[in-house]
Amino acid sequence: MPSSDRLVPALARVLREGYTFDHLKRDAIAGLTVAIVALPLSMAIAIASGGTPAMGLYTAIVGGFFISALGGSRFQIGGPAGAFIVLVAATVHDYGIAGMMLATMMAGVMMGALGLFRLGSYIRFIPYPVTVGFTSGIAVIIFSSQIKDLLGLTLTGPEPGPLLEKLPVIWDSLPSANPETIALAAVTIALIVGLKRFAPRLPNLLIAVAGTTVAVWALGLNTPTIVSTFGDVPAMLPLPSLPPFDTTLALAVLPNAIGFTLLGSIEALLSAVVADGMSGKRHNSNMELLAQGVANIASAIMGGMVATGTIARTATNVRANAHSPVAGMLHALFILLFMMVAAPLVGMVPLAALAGVLATVAWNMIERHAIATLFRSSRGDAAVVLVTLLLTIFRDLTEAIVVGFSLGAVLFIHRMSKAAEVSTLMPDDDTDDEAPDVTRSDEILIYRIRGAFFFGAAASVGAVLERIADTHRVMIIDFADAALVDSTALHTVEGLVTNASRRNVAVILTGASQETLTQFAAHGLQPPMVEIAGTVQEGVTLARERLGRPAPLAAELT
């Protein structure tokens, strides 16, 4: 088994290479840097998902630790992800916290199974326009979910989840907007954006949240905070506890668990690929999925929510010069330390600041350059992006991914079918040197198939191949340039051979690979039904023998 397919954590490979104090120092600095970014972000994501700030911290600590300790990437940082806000919030709304935790555990089992059965490489087949579409759609939903806290609105009832239902409620509540809350949110966003631009090395998220928290305390501002809304932030991890299980609830949350699995796998492997590109290392996708599975089971047991690899925090880890997965493990321990030491201070964070954090996250999630490029380059890709985005916003994320993937697959089939072509070497064509001894007097027709000869191209290629002139007694079909030949294509060749037999035209197949020859035999395309030759030239020689004609002299070819 290739080493890349072995289920060995990246941590084990690093330790085998040798781990020094200098490596530990690098990992500690990187882990602290990422923890500073992850602390406010984890709480903000948990609140937006319908959970508590503590759930976000538990997820970052427990899920993040196991993703790094067992994962197939040296640099992956795990925790709660903004991409899950929509799915998690919908699950909490429909089935409560207990149902969400059960769905998280079920997703962990499914992710682990994907890794054990080595299906990680197939997850990466999701087309790029689909990932751009659903990521941008999620960003729109995340931002819309933060409008209430950005403006400090007081709603008369529960906030609806669907966008079209939410907007009228937000509009009717605008008179209740809190100027102090709006100012805090604006300052938070300004600090995040300004520090990122003018002082990119500073932890902009932490500084923005800490600054607005100090402002609330010093000025006595009247705005909701974590402690006023959710109560005190715990200073320690809870005791392990299995989510309540019953068959009815498990069946009800199964679609949500599948959505967690699909999105978590995509997000984690995309993040690992980003880390590979930044570091020059290579991750093991199957081991990564297995680690995601363990991490989500552990997160649910410890009162957390769904965890996955996160692109922004992973990129921060690489840029901070991390050496190994120890950085991710230390990031989780640093967050635990922050929670133990500064829980009362964390409780003073205003919700407007966390809403500002998520507003900037949502803005950064929208891949504006990628969308513009796809719209300029291809109408088909633009349609996939647009459909996926709109379905994500107005329907359902899982449905958006399935439909987007299906559209992407149809688009790929269409493009591949256009790439397949058939060229004909007519007996009077003396410009082609691949069959130099075919003369005008021969009754040999040569077809060459180029590209992928598969079900998408079978109809058009077959229509060309069936044009058998009465003056031709032997037809050669060359597969040397055929990149792919599937069963539909072979069925088309079968029909062609049957048609040729009725007209007393012999068929010779040339240039086929060993795999294609095996497929020929399985479909009955073998002597005496057809003749097989290695090259076009050998096919021409065989055709001449069948016609009882000698090869032409050189003078006849000129």
Secondary structure, DSSP 4 states (H G I P E B T S, - for coil): --GGGS---HHHHHHHH---HHHHHHHHHHHHHHHHHHHHHHHHHHHHTTS-HHHHHHIIIIIHHHHHHH-S-SS--EE--GGGHHHHHHHHHHHHHHHHHHHHHHHHHHHHHHHHTT-HHHHTTS-HHHHHHHHHHHHHHHHHHHHHHHHT---SSPPPSSHHHHHHHHHHTGGG--HHHHHHHHHHHHHHHHHHHH-TTS-HHHHHHHHHHHHHHHHT----BHHHHH-PPPSSPPPP-PPP--HHHHHHHHHHHHHHHHHHHHHHHHHHHHHHHHHS----HHHHHHHHHHHHHHHHHTT----EE-HHHHHHHHHTT--STHHHHHHHHHHHHHHHHHHHHHHT-BHHHHHHHHHHHHHHHS-HHHHHHHHHH-HHHHHHHHHHHHHHHHT-HHHHHHHHHHHHHHHHHHHHHHH-EEEEE-TT--S--SSTT--TT--EEEEEEEEEESHHHHHHHHHHHT---TT-SEEEEEEEEEEEE-HHHHHHHHHHHHHHHHTT-EEEEES--HHHHHHHHHTT-STTTSEEESSHHHHHHHHHHHHT-PPPPHHHH-
